[in-house]
Amino acid sequence: MGKKTIVSKDGFELGGYEALPDGKPKGGIVVLQEIFGVNKHVREVVDEYAREGYVAIAPQIFDRVERDVELGYTEQPDFDKGLRIAFEDLQMEQTLQDIQASVNAISTHGPVGVVGYCFGGLLTWLSACHLENVTAGSAYYGGGIAGHATLVPKCPMIMHFGEKDAHIPMSDVETIKQAQSDVDVFVYDADHGFNCGDRASYHAESAVLAKRRTLEHFERNLI
């Protein structure tokens, strides 16, 4: 496990964090970061999926703007910087191109699923709708998905939202449910970021349940 270089379609080289399972892989998982970069939490998620039997990789999608960005959860300047890079500085077409390169990089190990959190949840949905060779997706509290709710996914998708999430109102979740009757949309008694143990909003019961549902989803569609 460790650093990985991913070469995008236009020749740009972005970094990533990769972890390998013991034994033959079940397939591959691309882990898409929050607005805080490929930080300790995201690396831990990658390691978790490797322990579940997958080759897992988290591309450093902020590298187009600034390399090796790692931000914390408690300081306002970190939040502001991550938000700016994600929603102002990044070019979505290039970002999806870099995610496609990440999918391609681990597709030699079998079918590839995508899981993403926060900004990565939105990117997971866009990847499922626009990219090739994504076999399944699981999006956690993806802000902005409601604005793309009428897109058509190319693969089976599930989504996870927190009922107490001030960033994503339940009206947005209802919009998604109405537009995507074939997508399982789960709502938890939790806040935004409930999967992240480094956040004050971490909710262990919801995190465990969402992880179990995600693993079952990948096992149904990847293995």
C-alpha positions as CSV (number, residue, x, y, z in Angstrom):
1,M,0.0,0.0,0.0
2,G,1.1,3.5,-0.6
3,K,1.6,6.2,-3.1
4,K,0.5,5.6,-6.7
5,T,0.8,7.6,-9.9
6,I,-2.2,7.8,-12.2
7,V,-1.8,9.0,-15.8
8,S,-4.8,10.7,-17.2
9,K,-5.9,10.8,-20.8
10,D,-4.2,14.1,-21.5
11,G,-0.9,12.9,-19.9
12,F,-1.4,14.7,-16.6
13,E,0.0,12.7,-13.7
14,L,-1.9,12.8,-10.5
15,G,-1.1,11.1,-7.2
16,G,-3.1,8.5,-5.4
17,Y,-3.1,6.2,-2.4
18,E,-3.5,2.5,-3.2
19,A,-3.9,-0.5,-1.0
20,L,-3.9,-4.2,-2.0
21,P,-5.7,-7.1,-0.4
22,D,-4.3,-10.4,0.8
23,G,-4.8,-13.0,-1.9
24,K,-6.7,-12.7,-5.2
25,P,-8.7,-9.4,-5.4
26,K,-12.5,-9.5,-5.6
27,G,-12.3,-6.5,-7.9
28,G,-11.4,-2.8,-7.6
29,I,-12.8,0.1,-5.6
30,V,-12.1,3.8,-6.4
31,V,-12.6,5.9,-3.3
32,L,-13.5,9.5,-4.0
33,Q,-12.4,12.1,-1.4
34,E,-14.3,14.8,0.5
35,I,-13.3,18.4,0.0
36,F,-10.5,17.8,2.5
37,G,-8.2,15.9,0.1
38,V,-6.8,12.4,0.3
39,N,-6.2,12.8,4.0
40,K,-5.8,10.3,6.9
41,H,-9.4,9.4,6.9
42,V,-9.6,8.8,3.2
43,R,-6.5,6.6,3.3
44,E,-8.1,4.6,6.2
45,V,-11.2,4.1,4.0
46,V,-8.9,2.8,1.2
47,D,-7.2,0.4,3.7
48,E,-10.7,-0.8,4.9
49,Y,-11.7,-1.8,1.4
50,A,-8.4,-3.6,0.8
51,R,-9.1,-5.6,4.0
52,E,-12.5,-6.5,2.5
53,G,-10.6,-8.1,-0.5
54,Y,-10.5,-5.3,-3.1
55,V,-7.7,-3.3,-4.7
56,A,-8.6,0.2,-3.6
57,I,-7.3,3.5,-4.7
58,A,-8.1,7.1,-3.9
59,P,-7.0,9.5,-6.6
60,Q,-5.8,13.0,-5.5
61,I,-8.2,14.8,-7.7
62,F,-7.1,18.2,-6.3
63,D,-3.6,17.7,-7.9
64,R,-4.7,19.7,-11.0
65,V,-4.9,22.7,-8.7
66,E,-2.5,22.0,-5.9
67,R,-0.6,18.7,-5.2
68,D,-0.9,16.6,-2.1
69,V,-3.7,18.6,-0.5
70,E,-4.6,17.3,3.0
71,L,-7.0,19.4,5.1
72,G,-8.4,19.0,8.6
73,Y,-12.0,19.2,9.7
74,T,-11.9,21.8,12.5
75,E,-10.4,25.0,11.1
76,Q,-12.5,27.3,8.9
77,P,-9.6,28.1,6.5
78,D,-9.3,24.4,5.7
79,F,-13.0,24.2,5.0
80,D,-12.9,27.3,2.8
81,K,-9.9,26.1,0.9
82,G,-11.4,22.7,0.1
83,L,-14.7,24.3,-0.9
84,R,-12.9,26.7,-3.2
85,I,-10.8,24.0,-4.9
86,A,-13.7,21.6,-5.3
87,F,-16.4,24.0,-6.6
88,E,-14.4,26.9,-8.1
89,D,-11.0,25.8,-9.2
90,L,-11.5,22.3,-10.5
91,Q,-12.7,21.7,-14.1
92,M,-15.3,18.9,-13.9
93,E,-14.5,17.5,-17.3
94,Q,-10.8,17.1,-16.2
95,T,-11.9,15.7,-12.8
96,L,-14.0,13.0,-14.4
97,Q,-11.2,12.3,-16.9
98,D,-8.9,11.7,-13.9
99,I,-11.5,9.4,-12.2
100,Q,-11.8,7.5,-15.5
101,A,-8.0,7.0,-15.5
102,S,-8.3,5.7,-11.9
103,V,-11.0,3.2,-12.9
104,N,-8.9,2.1,-15.8
105,A,-5.8,1.7,-13.7
106,I,-7.3,-0.9,-11.4
107,S,-9.7,-2.6,-13.9
108,T,-7.1,-5.2,-14.5
109,H,-8.0,-6.7,-11.1
110,G,-11.7,-7.1,-12.1
111,P,-14.9,-5.1,-12.1
112,V,-14.6,-1.7,-10.5
113,G,-16.9,0.0,-8.1
114,V,-16.8,3.7,-7.0
115,V,-17.6,5.0,-3.5
116,G,-17.4,8.7,-2.6
117,Y,-18.1,10.9,0.4
118,C,-19.3,14.6,0.4
119,F,-17.9,16.1,-2.8
120,G,-16.9,12.6,-3.7
121,G,-20.5,11.5,-3.3
122,L,-21.5,13.9,-6.1
123,L,-18.5,12.7,-8.2
124,T,-19.6,9.1,-7.6
125,W,-23.0,9.9,-9.1
126,L,-21.5,11.7,-12.1
127,S,-19.1,8.9,-12.6
128,A,-21.9,6.3,-12.6
129,C,-23.7,8.4,-15.2
130,H,-20.8,9.5,-17.5
131,L,-17.9,7.1,-17.2
132,E,-17.1,3.8,-18.7
133,N,-16.4,0.5,-16.8
134,V,-17.9,1.6,-13.5
135,T,-19.8,-1.5,-12.4
136,A,-21.5,-0.1,-9.3
137,G,-21.5,3.0,-7.1
138,S,-22.2,4.1,-3.6
139,A,-22.6,7.8,-2.9
140,Y,-22.4,9.1,0.7
141,Y,-24.0,12.5,1.4
142,G,-23.3,13.9,-2.0
143,G,-24.1,17.6,-2.0
144,G,-25.3,18.7,-5.4
145,I,-26.7,15.4,-6.6
146,A,-30.2,16.8,-6.6
147,G,-29.2,19.3,-9.3
148,H,-28.2,16.3,-11.5
149,A,-31.1,14.0,-10.4
150,T,-32.4,13.4,-13.9
151,L,-29.2,11.9,-15.2
152,V,-29.3,8.2,-16.1
153,P,-26.8,6.0,-14.3
154,K,-25.0,3.3,-16.4
155,C,-24.7,1.0,-13.4
156,P,-26.5,0.1,-10.1
157,M,-26.3,2.9,-7.5
158,I,-27.1,3.3,-3.9
159,M,-27.0,6.6,-1.9
160,H,-26.7,7.5,1.8
161,F,-27.9,10.7,3.5
162,G,-28.1,12.0,7.0
163,E,-31.5,13.3,8.2
164,K,-29.8,15.9,10.3
165,D,-27.6,17.2,7.5
166,A,-27.9,21.0,7.3
167,H,-26.0,21.0,4.0
168,I,-28.4,18.6,2.1
169,P,-32.1,19.2,3.0
170,M,-34.5,16.4,2.9
171,S,-36.3,18.1,0.0
172,D,-33.2,17.4,-2.1
173,V,-33.3,13.8,-1.0
174,E,-37.0,13.6,-2.0
175,T,-36.1,15.1,-5.4
176,I,-33.5,12.3,-5.9
177,K,-36.0,9.6,-4.9
178,Q,-38.7,10.9,-7.2
179,A,-36.3,11.0,-10.2
180,Q,-34.5,7.8,-9.5
181,S,-36.9,5.0,-8.6
182,D,-34.3,2.3,-9.3
183,V,-31.8,3.8,-6.9
184,D,-31.9,2.7,-3.3
185,V,-31.7,5.9,-1.2
186,F,-31.0,5.3,2.5
187,V,-31.6,8.0,5.1
188,Y,-29.9,7.7,8.5
189,D,-30.5,9.4,11.9
190,A,-27.2,11.3,11.4
191,D,-25.5,14.5,10.3
192,H,-23.3,15.3,7.3
193,G,-20.0,13.3,7.4
194,F,-21.4,10.6,9.6
195,N,-18.9,8.0,8.2
196,C,-15.8,9.9,9.2
197,G,-14.4,9.1,12.6
198,D,-12.3,12.3,12.6
199,R,-15.4,14.5,12.5
200,A,-17.6,15.6,15.4
201,S,-20.6,14.4,13.3
202,Y,-19.3,10.8,13.2
203,H,-22.2,8.4,14.0
204,A,-20.9,4.9,14.5
205,E,-24.2,3.0,14.1
206,S,-25.0,4.8,10.8
207,A,-21.5,4.3,9.5
208,V,-21.5,0.6,10.2
209,L,-24.9,0.1,8.5
210,A,-24.0,2.2,5.5
211,K,-20.7,0.3,5.1
212,R,-22.5,-3.1,5.3
213,R,-25.0,-2.0,2.6
214,T,-22.2,-0.7,0.4
215,L,-20.2,-4.0,0.7
216,E,-23.4,-6.0,0.0
217,H,-24.0,-3.8,-3.0
218,F,-20.5,-4.3,-4.4
219,E,-20.6,-8.0,-3.7
220,R,-23.9,-8.3,-5.7
221,N,-22.5,-6.4,-8.6
222,L,-18.8,-6.8,-8.7
223,I,-18.1,-10.4,-7.7
